[in-house]
Amino acid sequence: MSNIPSEAKKIEVEGATVDFFELAKDGVSTYYFDTSKSGPPHPMVNAMSGLKLIKNTNNTLVMINHKAPGGLFNKLDADIAHNAEDIEGGLVKVT
């Protein structure tokens, strides 16, 4: 089972090293990427690329990773809310 909705469309994201997907509903987009099978620096590189997509918007970024990216949390601005939850397969979903 994929952790990215099947109706999400693949998009190009500058600087990304994995595929990104967008799911738009009611004028708001959620962007997804999966670095659960990638080691450093891919999770951080792609998170930073994805954060550029949502900066100053109401859009959301979702990262699927093999663990909670503590290093990323330390780099987030105070105005960027985030939530990490354990999901099936021993993975972590960070929104």
Secondary structure, DSSP 4 states (H G I P E B T S, - for coil): --SS-TTPEEE--TT-SS-EEEEEETTEEEEEEE-TT--TTHHHHHHHHHHHHHTTSS-EEEEEESS--HHHHHHS-TT----EEEEGGGEEEE-
